[in-house]
Amino acid sequence: MLNCALYSSEHAKSIRPNRTSAEKCSRTFITFSDEVVYRQCFPSRRKLRSVDKSACPVTGLPAKYFDPLTRIPYATAEAFKVIRQSFQKDADLDITQARQTAVS
């Protein structure tokens, strides 16, 4: 026998937005006697993509982190600093080249 507790705190807040934390909240319990029916009502979620275990380009170590700005994986804080410094230098170079093109 499968038991499921269904409730939504967001739904409860939308119904009574001024409710204090001291007030009681109710839950609805649904009991499924058959797992097949449960799976029909609540299909399983899609499996998440596995994370690519790539190497840090600075250290060569397996990357534990991912920089959202440069989209480069990195392994240590020092590698992150190197990646960001390189990104900043490239950005500064692009600005300088754009100014030179605009002047000429």
Backbone as CSV, one residue per row, in Angstrom:
resi,resn,N_x,N_y,N_z,CA_x,CA_y,CA_z,C_x,C_y,C_z
1,MET,0.843,-1.167,0.000,0.000,0.000,0.000,0.897,1.243,0.000
2,LEU,0.601,2.181,-0.859,1.385,3.400,-0.978,0.603,4.570,-0.398
3,ASN,1.271,5.387,0.386,0.644,6.591,0.933,1.356,7.810,0.389
4,CYS,0.616,8.801,-0.013,1.197,10.027,-0.539,0.573,11.219,0.163
5,ALA,1.392,12.178,0.558,0.893,13.415,1.146,1.029,14.507,0.099
6,LEU,-0.086,15.097,-0.281,-0.078,16.152,-1.289,-0.489,17.461,-0.644
7,TYR,0.343,18.445,-0.775,-0.001,19.776,-0.309,0.893,20.779,-1.003
8,SER,0.426,21.985,-1.066,1.193,23.035,-1.722,1.179,24.268,-0.841
9,SER,2.337,24.646,-0.342,2.396,25.833,0.500,2.117,27.091,-0.313
10,GLU,2.514,27.099,-1.594,2.237,28.251,-2.452,0.734,28.406,-2.651
11,HIS,0.051,27.281,-2.837,-1.395,27.331,-3.003,-2.053,27.861,-1.730
12,ALA,-1.574,27.387,-0.588,-2.132,27.841,0.678,-1.900,29.335,0.879
13,LYS,-0.724,29.833,0.484,-0.448,31.265,0.619,-1.329,32.085,-0.297
14,SER,-1.636,31.554,-1.481,-2.476,32.311,-2.413,-3.914,32.373,-1.931
15,ILE,-4.362,31.343,-1.209,-5.734,31.350,-0.691,-5.849,32.289,0.503
16,ARG,-4.911,32.195,1.430,-4.932,33.034,2.634,-3.570,33.684,2.804
17,PRO,-3.294,34.773,2.064,-1.970,35.385,2.116,-1.608,35.998,3.461
18,ASN,-2.596,36.340,4.286,-2.317,36.998,5.568,-2.264,36.018,6.729
19,ARG,-2.211,34.737,6.444,-2.198,33.735,7.503,-0.898,33.828,8.294
20,THR,-0.992,33.769,9.588,0.193,33.796,10.435,0.746,32.387,10.587
21,SER,1.977,32.283,11.024,2.607,30.976,11.180,1.986,30.174,12.317
22,ALA,1.250,30.836,13.231,0.634,30.134,14.347,-0.628,29.386,13.920
23,GLU,-1.215,29.761,12.776,-2.413,29.087,12.317,-2.072,27.704,11.781
24,LYS,-3.016,26.804,11.882,-2.795,25.433,11.442,-2.971,25.320,9.935
25,CYS,-2.275,24.366,9.373,-2.345,24.075,7.949,-2.831,22.640,7.791
26,SER,-3.679,22.394,6.822,-4.179,21.040,6.628,-3.499,20.375,5.438
27,ARG,-3.509,19.051,5.444,-2.943,18.265,4.360,-3.984,17.263,3.905
28,THR,-3.908,16.910,2.653,-4.795,15.898,2.108,-3.967,14.640,1.858
29,PHE,-4.424,13.529,2.380,-3.732,12.263,2.192,-4.508,11.411,1.199
30,ILE,-3.805,10.873,0.249,-4.387,9.983,-0.741,-3.694,8.642,-0.590
31,THR,-4.480,7.588,-0.483,-3.929,6.256,-0.324,-4.187,5.444,-1.592
32,PHE,-3.131,4.880,-2.141,-3.238,4.023,-3.314,-2.984,2.595,-2.877
33,SER,-3.917,1.711,-3.188,-3.731,0.303,-2.849,-3.006,-0.440,-3.965
34,ASP,-2.949,0.165,-5.143,-2.320,-0.479,-6.287,-1.223,0.430,-6.841
35,GLU,-0.026,-0.097,-6.954,1.094,0.716,-7.430,0.917,1.119,-8.893
36,VAL,0.247,0.312,-9.674,0.016,0.635,-11.089,-0.825,1.896,-11.210
37,VAL,-1.851,2.010,-10.418,-2.701,3.201,-10.432,-1.909,4.419,-9.980
38,TYR,-1.076,4.236,-8.958,-0.228,5.334,-8.485,0.681,5.828,-9.605
39,ARG,1.309,4.900,-10.320,2.218,5.280,-11.411,1.468,5.956,-12.549
40,GLN,0.203,5.595,-12.767,-0.596,6.251,-13.798,-0.926,7.686,-13.393
41,CYS,-1.207,7.894,-12.133,-1.541,9.242,-11.636,-0.310,10.124,-11.506
42,PHE,0.807,9.526,-11.108,2.044,10.264,-10.888,3.188,9.591,-11.637
43,PRO,3.294,9.864,-12.937,4.390,9.238,-13.687,5.734,9.727,-13.174
44,SER,6.732,8.878,-13.316,8.056,9.244,-12.810,8.620,10.395,-13.620
45,ARG,9.468,11.153,-12.996,10.117,12.279,-13.660,11.145,11.765,-14.645
46,ARG,11.415,12.586,-15.644,12.470,12.223,-16.575,13.799,12.225,-15.843
47,LYS,14.674,11.354,-16.245,15.985,11.303,-15.618,16.790,12.515,-16.055
48,LEU,17.506,13.089,-15.118,18.345,14.236,-15.408,19.576,13.787,-16.181
49,ARG,20.060,14.678,-17.025,21.275,14.356,-17.762,22.431,14.216,-16.790
50,SER,23.291,13.293,-17.073,24.460,13.137,-16.220,25.421,14.300,-16.476
51,VAL,26.073,14.711,-15.431,27.008,15.816,-15.520,28.285,15.343,-16.194
52,ASP,28.744,16.118,-17.153,29.965,15.763,-17.863,31.152,15.995,-16.935
53,LYS,31.901,14.958,-16.681,33.080,15.072,-15.829,34.266,15.471,-16.697
54,SER,34.384,16.754,-16.936,35.483,17.226,-17.767,36.640,17.696,-16.891
55,ALA,37.757,17.919,-17.523,38.956,18.329,-16.810,39.076,19.848,-16.801
56,CYS,39.658,20.369,-15.756,39.935,21.796,-15.646,41.048,22.147,-16.633
57,PRO,40.834,23.155,-17.490,41.874,23.494,-18.468,43.117,24.124,-17.828
58,VAL,43.000,24.628,-16.617,44.135,25.275,-15.944,44.989,24.255,-15.210
59,THR,44.348,23.392,-14.416,45.093,22.456,-13.575,45.175,21.052,-14.142
60,GLY,44.260,20.700,-15.031,44.206,19.344,-15.551,43.499,18.372,-14.625
61,LEU,43.061,18.852,-13.465,42.337,18.016,-12.509,40.885,17.854,-12.948
62,PRO,40.191,16.837,-12.425,38.763,16.726,-12.730,38.022,17.965,-12.223
63,ALA,37.191,18.536,-13.076,36.485,19.772,-12.729,35.359,19.488,-11.750
64,LYS,35.343,20.218,-10.641,34.289,20.100,-9.644,33.239,21.191,-9.826
65,TYR,33.627,22.291,-10.462,32.770,23.462,-10.563,32.646,23.908,-12.016
66,PHE,31.710,24.823,-12.251,31.441,25.317,-13.596,31.184,26.820,-13.513
67,ASP,31.958,27.599,-14.264,31.797,29.051,-14.271,30.651,29.416,-15.213
68,PRO,29.572,30.008,-14.709,28.430,30.322,-15.561,28.701,31.445,-16.561
69,LEU,29.648,32.315,-16.284,29.944,33.425,-17.187,30.727,32.948,-18.400
70,THR,31.797,32.227,-18.174,32.644,31.774,-19.274,32.268,30.388,-19.776
71,ARG,31.443,29.687,-18.992,31.025,28.320,-19.310,32.216,27.364,-19.389
72,ILE,33.186,27.595,-18.527,34.390,26.772,-18.463,34.398,26.024,-17.128
73,PRO,34.643,24.718,-17.148,34.747,23.970,-15.891,36.085,24.245,-15.217
74,TYR,36.099,24.199,-13.885,37.350,24.421,-13.156,37.374,23.584,-11.885
75,ALA,38.583,23.407,-11.337,38.755,22.507,-10.198,39.048,23.229,-8.884
76,THR,39.726,24.371,-8.936,40.126,25.048,-7.700,39.799,26.537,-7.777
77,ALA,39.883,27.194,-6.652,39.648,28.638,-6.602,40.708,29.392,-7.400
78,GLU,41.925,28.902,-7.352,42.999,29.549,-8.110,42.737,29.435,-9.610
79,ALA,42.246,28.293,-10.052,41.918,28.107,-11.469,40.784,29.049,-11.867
80,PHE,39.822,29.229,-10.979,38.730,30.163,-11.249,39.264,31.581,-11.442
81,LYS,40.199,31.989,-10.582,40.788,33.325,-10.709,41.511,33.483,-12.041
82,VAL,42.250,32.460,-12.455,42.977,32.511,-13.725,41.991,32.626,-14.890
83,ILE,40.920,31.842,-14.839,39.917,31.878,-15.907,39.272,33.253,-15.990
84,ARG,38.896,33.816,-14.854,38.259,35.131,-14.855,39.230,36.237,-15.284
85,GLN,40.486,36.148,-14.868,41.477,37.139,-15.289,41.673,37.080,-16.796
86,SER,41.740,35.887,-17.343,41.878,35.718,-18.788,40.654,36.271,-19.510
87,PHE,39.483,36.001,-18.964,38.252,36.524,-19.555,38.255,38.049,-19.537
88,GLN,38.684,38.631,-18.415,38.718,40.090,-18.305,39.712,40.694,-19.293
89,LYS,40.873,40.058,-19.465,41.868,40.548,-20.428,41.300,40.504,-21.847
90,ASP,40.614,39.420,-22.186,40.001,39.318,-23.512,38.932,40.391,-23.708
91,ALA,38.146,40.648,-22.664,37.106,41.664,-22.761,37.729,43.046,-22.932
92,ASP,38.792,43.326,-22.191,39.481,44.612,-22.323,40.082,44.765,-23.715
93,LEU,40.649,43.700,-24.255,41.231,43.727,-25.589,40.157,43.990,-26.643
94,ASP,38.992,43.366,-26.488,37.896,43.592,-27.425,37.430,45.043,-27.392
95,ILE,37.374,45.635,-26.205,36.963,47.038,-26.073,37.990,47.946,-26.738
96,THR,39.273,47.666,-26.517,40.336,48.473,-27.121,40.273,48.393,-28.643
97,GLN,40.091,47.194,-29.167,40.000,47.039,-30.618,38.764,47.728,-31.183
98,ALA,37.673,47.696,-30.484,36.460,48.354,-30.933,36.650,49.861,-30.969
99,ARG,37.337,50.417,-29.967,37.600,51.862,-29.944,38.516,52.270,-31.108
100,GLN,39.539,51.452,-31.377,40.466,51.761,-32.481,39.729,51.702,-33.817
101,THR,38.836,50.764,-33.982,38.073,50.650,-35.223,37.137,51.841,-35.376
102,ALA,36.556,52.296,-34.282,35.631,53.415,-34.342,36.355,54.714,-34.666
103,VAL,37.586,54.864,-34.212,38.361,56.093,-34.442,38.826,56.165,-35.891
104,SER,39.240,55.029,-36.471,39.772,55.062,-37.828,38.720,55.058,-38.901
